[in-house]
Amino acid sequence: MDRALYQHDINKMYEEQAKIERIAKKIAREETLTEEEKELINRVDPEMLRRAEEAKQVNESLKNKLRNAKSKQEVQKILVQASMEAQQIAECDPQYGNLLMELLKEAYEDYNKDLEFTGETQQYHQNQQNQSSPNALVAFKC
């Protein structure tokens, strides 16, 4: 009986964390939140709320840089640089790094519909898969 209750509590915790991550993505994308969503993230994970607000500011800054870019090459350079920065951040703060990479993926798709993902972004996704793999060669610690 205790084991079933414990498993139920763990499942609820994972469900709540998934909700928090979805809410954080909405914040970073500048989407409107319901009062329930605002209350939940503020009550359960104020640190994630802070990171989502930071990601929102980064997203606004990125959009401005991309709008002001003079050429396709400059857009590529901005996206590659932002991708490398997000990858470095993800090594120390995976949740925040993942938020940034989601935003970069959307920006990349918006500005480069006819091109493939950059090597840095592909490398990031490969690194994420390797980190979750027990066979990863290096376990990076911050």
N, C-alpha and C positions, 0 to 999 in steps of 0.2 A: 504494500500500500504506500509506504513512504517513498519507495523508488518511483512509483507512478506519479506521485505528487511532485517529486523532484524533477522528473522528466517533463511534466506539464509546465512547471515554473521555468525551466530552461527554454522550452519551446516558446513560451510567452515572451521571455527576455529577447530571444532572437527575432521574433516577430516585431517587437517594439523597436529594436535596433534597426531593422529593415525600414520601418516607418520613418524613423528619425533620418536615415540616410536619404530616403525619397524626399522628405521635407527639405533637407539641406540642399539637395539638387534643385528643388523648386526655387529656393531662396537665391542660390547662385545664378540661376537663369532669369531671375527677376520676375518670376511668376507670382501670382497672387495666392496667399495662403488663407485658409479658413481660420476662424478664431480657435477652433479645436487644434489645428496644426500648430499655430503659434504657441498656444498654451502647452502643448505636449513637448515640443522641442525645448522650450524655455524651462520647463519643469524637469524633464528627464536628462537633457544633455546641453546645458548652457554653453559648454565649450564648443560643441559641434555647431551651435547657433553662431558663435563668434567666428568660427572658421568659415562657415557658409557665407557670412556677411563679408569676410575678407575675400573669399572667392568671387563674390558678386562685384566687389571693387576691382579685382584683377580682371574680371570679364569685361567690365565697362572700359577699363584702360586698354585692354587688348582690342576691343571693338574700335575705339578711337584711333589707335595706331594703324589698324587695318584700313579704316576709312581714309586716313591721311596718307597711306602708302601711295607712292607715285608709279609703281610698276608691279607686275606679277612677281618679279624676282624679290622685290622688297617685301611683299606679302609673304612669300616663302621664307625669307630670312626671319621675319618676325615670328612666324609660326614655329619654325625650327628652334629658335632661341627660347621661345616660351615653352616648347615641348621639353627641351633639355632641362630648363629650370624646374618644371613640374616633375620631371623624373627624379631629379635630385631631392626635391621636397618629399616625394613619395617614399624615398628610402628611409627617411626619418619619421614621416607622418603620413602613413598610407591613406588614411581617410581624406585628409586635405589634398594630398597629391592626386587621389582618384577624382575628387571633385574638379580639380583643375584640368585633369586630362579629359574628363567628360566635356568640359567647356571648350577645350582645345579641339576636340574631335568635332564638335558642332561648328566651331569657327572654321575649321579646315574644310568641312563639307560645304559650308556656305560660300567660301572664297575659292575653292578648288574642286568644283564638281567634276571636272574632266581629268583630274590627276589622281594618282594613287597616294596612299598615306606615305609620309616621309619615313626614311629609315629610322630616325630617332623615335618616332611614335611607334613604329613596328617593334623596335627594340624594347621600348617601355612595356608593351603588352607581352612580349616574350619574357621579359624579366619578371613581370607579375605572375605569369604562369609558373616560371621556375621557382619563385619564392614559395609558392604554395605546394610545390612538388618536393617530396622527401629526398629526391635525388639531386637537389640543387648543389652545385659545387661550392658556392660561397654563401654563407648566411650573414648578410651585412647587418651590423648593429650600429646604431647612432650613439 
